[in-house]
Amino acid sequence: MDLQSAARQSPRPELPRIWGILRELETAGIITLAGKAYQRAQDPVVTPYKGKNKPKSPRRANRSHAELRGPGERANAQLKSWKILCAATPAWVTQMNRFRSVLP
């Protein structure tokens, strides 16, 4: 299964595919921590192990994954409450970047 198929399982499946976020992160060499919805996604996405009664090693890996991912999840939750970001679409972001480039 490819990244697009995995992204379709996520709650907001269109965002990674349309915005090309994961592709850009891979180009930049940045490893991405993701939830179980992206289980079959390719690199650079790292997901937790699925299933119950896992051996100790995968449980430790999942715990570490959650510890690393937690601060980012909290930051995203905080950003979602900012009203200015509620209207942020790719076209809006492009327009804001154009405005920023012409300002002194």
Beta strands, then each sheet from edge to edge (+ up, - down):
strand 1: 32-33
strand 2: 45-46
sheet 1: 1+ 2+
end
